[in-house]
Amino acid sequence: MVDAINALQKAGVTPSPVSLKLLGCTMAPVACTGGLIQGASSNTTTYLSSFPNTNVSDNGIAKLDYRINSKHQINGMFWNGNYTGFGEDHAQVNQLFSIPIPIQTRSVVGNWVWTANSKLVNDARYGWNVVNFYQGTGDSNILADGSGLTGGKGYPINTGITAVGGLPNIRINPFTYIGTWPNRPGGFSNPYYDIEDNLSYLRGKHAFKFGGGFTHIEVNNISGNTARGRIDFLGGRTPQIPNSTALEDFFAGNPTRRFLLSGQRYRTITSRAFQGFIQDDWRIAPKLMLNLGLRYSYQSPYREVNNFWANFDPALGMVQQGQPSVGDTLIHPDRKNFSPRLGLAWDITGKGTTVIRAGGSVMYSTLPSGRFVTQLGLQDSTGTSIAANPTGACTVAVPIGTPCPKTFGGTNLLANASYPASSLNWNGVVFPTGASLSCTAAVPCNLMSVDPNLKMPYVASWNFGVQHAFSNNISLEVGYVANVGERLLLFRDINQIDLTTGVRPYAAKFPYLNFINQGSNGAYSNYNSLQATLTKRFSHGVSFLAGYTYGHGLDTGSLNGFGTLPQNSFNPKLEYASGDFDIRHRFTLTGSYDIPGINGFGQILKGWKINSIVNLQSAQPWMAFDAANNFSGSLDNADRWNFVGNPNDFKSGSSSIPYCDFSNGINAVTCTRTSGVSGLVTVLPS
């Protein structure tokens, strides 16, 4: 800190009073305590975040089991859970930034079994569940109103935000955020119920089962990402210092960019799901069993009850749910989800010693609404959301107090806006209040969109195996197991800068739009494995199970639940590689040994047993992307580094890969390694 301030003074730049106050720095002579970086070290840039966490959980359960008569039985359960946590779920630099997390869950389950006769049984079920989840901010009672600069109770920075309290997220590359994590405050509740009925019927060699169900889904969401504002210092913004560092830019008051989510943040989402199935376990012959099944499922597209969801149409720009060009939902219904299932078991000899098993199925997944309400892992902007596409924003910048002359044709006024460096006022009001929300070429808006033809993802799986019993106690099973995932969810920036032209694809038609992160069925995966299991059942006091799997999983984005953007959004297939959960080799051994007992001493020397579990596996793949530097020029913060040299030098272990700090110049580089166990930092030889 002191070096950065001295560098500014040497270049004739007056340090920002806001920055000095935030990090506890004074002039003449220059000295820094760390300020909001609680307990900052004076001789290292590393920080051990070890603030206390408190967790309180109070739960209760009530159960009822009642056998009415020989044909009817009912049971039910009520669960009530309350959890309150306070602490850090991400590394923080001040206990003020710890977060309160209250969670409440309630569940009701009911079940009625009717046994009509020995061949016919009906099972009816009802379930209701609600989860209330909220992530607050520990400093919500402190406004970022600038009063701290003159001895007031607020923070020294004035963001102009009064709807929520707390310090904005301030990122000084490459360090962690100052302030609570970006998506606070926010939360959701999701009242949910379903009704199911299954009928089982035995007839000759067939065991039939029929069933169906209905599910009501509701989510009440509070969007929170960048509601307190986010301000990034990435370096190179102080002209008096060529290639200035991010820390020098911070003390000069020269941010690189800022983000703000503003507007009405509450949304209610509903959907309904219907499903039905039929299956038959058919014993064709004493040696052969066939399992047949067909399932149909349909989930209506999610709908925001007040039409406060919006999308991007390449022909029209921003469009809103409820408009004639969109309809009642952003996504068209997908009504063709049939799931066939087939399995067989063949006892080759009829003695039960050698059995061949094979099977295959198609299983459809669902699309959680949260994937489109927020995507925290997207590197360009963590605040994009179909709930924050501002169709009601002004088409031109409007001064404070002036009515908006023209909007984009909708009513949604929640938006995630990107503010370039040219519009920033670090020492004044960072996000001016009172002006109408607008999307312009000077201050463009960021969108999340969804493909209107989005389909339900599915996984097709199949297996083939042989099981052989060498004796009554020892058996070996060898099998091939595989699956493919199709129509998986992929997010990409469809407005990424074209590196050949340096222009965004929609820049000419929609110059007021910046990032457009679209969700589509663009990802896929596959998995193939050979699996072997040796089982010794309990005899002579010993039992064990030994399993080995050789497998390989590949995909184009296995972390896309809250994953990352592809490096090249124009060609996301280039992401195809070993998946995040790919484990090439895995060996598991579980064993049990009964220790022979000795009579006497009150039998305390009898009944003792030794149990053991051993798991050995090869390492999972890893990837490193640079979320701060845009070497490619795409501005998506999705660039990945090339690793050169011997791959064996990059090994997993209890300590991190060495990190080198070049901020003090090429002649004063320091390299460190951090222990993943103790958190201790070791300075490596230069």
HELIX and SHEET records of a PDB file:
HELIX    1   1 VAL A    2  LYS A   10  1                                   9    
HELIX    2   2 PRO A   17  LEU A   22  1                                   6    
HELIX    3   3 GLN A   95  PHE A   97  5                                   3    
HELIX    4   4 SER A  147  THR A  150  5                                   4    
HELIX    5   5 ALA A  246  ALA A  252  1                                   7    
HELIX    6   6 GLY A  370  VAL A  373  1                                   4    
HELIX    7   7 ILE A  386  ALA A  388  5                                   3    
HELIX    8   8 ALA A  421  SER A  423  5                                   3    
HELIX    9   9 PRO A  572  GLU A  575  5                                   4    
HELIX   10  10 PHE A  601  GLN A  603  5                                   3    
HELIX   11  11 PRO A  647  ASP A  649  5                                   3    
SHEET    1   A 2 CYS A  25  THR A  26  0                                        
SHEET    2   A 2 ALA A  31  CYS A  32 -1                                        
SHEET    1   B 7 THR A  54  ARG A  67  0                                        
SHEET    2   B 7 HIS A  72  GLY A  87 -1                                        
SHEET    3   B 7 ILE A  99  THR A 115 -1                                        
SHEET    4   B 7 LEU A 120  GLN A 135 -1                                        
SHEET    5   B 7 GLY A 186  SER A 189 -1                                        
SHEET    6   B 7 HIS A 206  ILE A 222 -1                                        
SHEET    7   B 7 TYR A 192  ARG A 203 -1                                        
SHEET    1   C19 THR A  54  ARG A  67  0                                        
SHEET    2   C19 HIS A  72  GLY A  87 -1                                        
SHEET    3   C19 ILE A  99  THR A 115 -1                                        
SHEET    4   C19 LEU A 120  GLN A 135 -1                                        
SHEET    5   C19 GLY A 186  SER A 189 -1                                        
SHEET    6   C19 HIS A 206  ILE A 222 -1                                        
SHEET    7   C19 TYR A 266  ALA A 285 -1                                        
SHEET    8   C19 LEU A 288  GLN A 299 -1                                        
SHEET    9   C19 PHE A 338  ASP A 347 -1                                        
SHEET   10   C19 THR A 354  TYR A 364 -1                                        
SHEET   11   C19 TYR A 458  ALA A 469 -1                                        
SHEET   12   C19 ILE A 474  ASP A 493 -1                                        
SHEET   13   C19 LEU A 513  SER A 539 -1                                        
SHEET   14   C19 CYS A 445  VAL A 450  1                                        
SHEET   15   C19 ALA A 415  PRO A 420 -1                                        
SHEET   16   C19 ARG A 257  SER A 262 -1                                        
SHEET   17   C19 ARG A 230  PHE A 233 -1                                        
SHEET   18   C19 ASN A 169  ILE A 172  1                                        
SHEET   19   C19 TYR A 177  ILE A 178 -1                                        
SHEET    1   D 8 THR A  54  ARG A  67  0                                        
SHEET    2   D 8 HIS A  72  GLY A  87 -1                                        
SHEET    3   D 8 ILE A  99  THR A 115 -1                                        
SHEET    4   D 8 LEU A 120  GLN A 135 -1                                        
SHEET    5   D 8 GLY A 186  SER A 189 -1                                        
SHEET    6   D 8 HIS A 206  ILE A 222 -1                                        
SHEET    7   D 8 TYR A 266  ALA A 285 -1                                        
SHEET    8   D 8 ARG A 303  GLU A 304 -1                                        
SHEET    1   E15 THR A  54  ARG A  67  0                                        
SHEET    2   E15 HIS A  72  GLY A  87 -1                                        
SHEET    3   E15 ILE A  99  THR A 115 -1                                        
SHEET    4   E15 LEU A 120  GLN A 135 -1                                        
SHEET    5   E15 GLY A 186  SER A 189 -1                                        
SHEET    6   E15 HIS A 206  ILE A 222 -1                                        
SHEET    7   E15 TYR A 266  ALA A 285 -1                                        
SHEET    8   E15 LEU A 288  GLN A 299 -1                                        
SHEET    9   E15 PHE A 338  ASP A 347 -1                                        
SHEET   10   E15 THR A 354  TYR A 364 -1                                        
SHEET   11   E15 TYR A 458  ALA A 469 -1                                        
SHEET   12   E15 ILE A 474  ASP A 493 -1                                        
SHEET   13   E15 LEU A 513  SER A 539 -1                                        
SHEET   14   E15 VAL A 542  ASP A 555 -1                                        
SHEET   15   E15 ALA A 577  SER A 578 -1                                        
SHEET    1   F16 THR A  54  ARG A  67  0                                        
SHEET    2   F16 HIS A  72  GLY A  87 -1                                        
SHEET    3   F16 ILE A  99  THR A 115 -1                                        
SHEET    4   F16 LEU A 120  GLN A 135 -1                                        
SHEET    5   F16 GLY A 186  SER A 189 -1                                        
SHEET    6   F16 HIS A 206  ILE A 222 -1                                        
SHEET    7   F16 TYR A 266  ALA A 285 -1                                        
SHEET    8   F16 LEU A 288  GLN A 299 -1                                        
SHEET    9   F16 PHE A 338  ASP A 347 -1                                        
SHEET   10   F16 THR A 354  TYR A 364 -1                                        
SHEET   11   F16 TYR A 458  ALA A 469 -1                                        
SHEET   12   F16 ILE A 474  ASP A 493 -1                                        
SHEET   13   F16 LEU A 513  SER A 539 -1                                        
SHEET   14   F16 VAL A 542  ASP A 555 -1                                        
SHEET   15   F16 HIS A 585  ASP A 594 -1                                        
SHEET   16   F16 LYS A 609  GLN A 617 -1                                        
SHEET    1   G 2 ALA A 310  ASP A 313  0                                        
SHEET    2   G 2 GLY A 317  GLN A 320 -1                                        
SHEET    1   H 2 PHE A 625  ASP A 626  0                                        
SHEET    2   H 2 ASP A 639  ARG A 640 -1                                        
SHEET    1   I 3 TYR A 659  ASP A 661  0                                        
SHEET    2   I 3 THR A 670  THR A 674 -1                                        
SHEET    3   I 3 VAL A 681  VAL A 683 -1                                        
END                                                                             
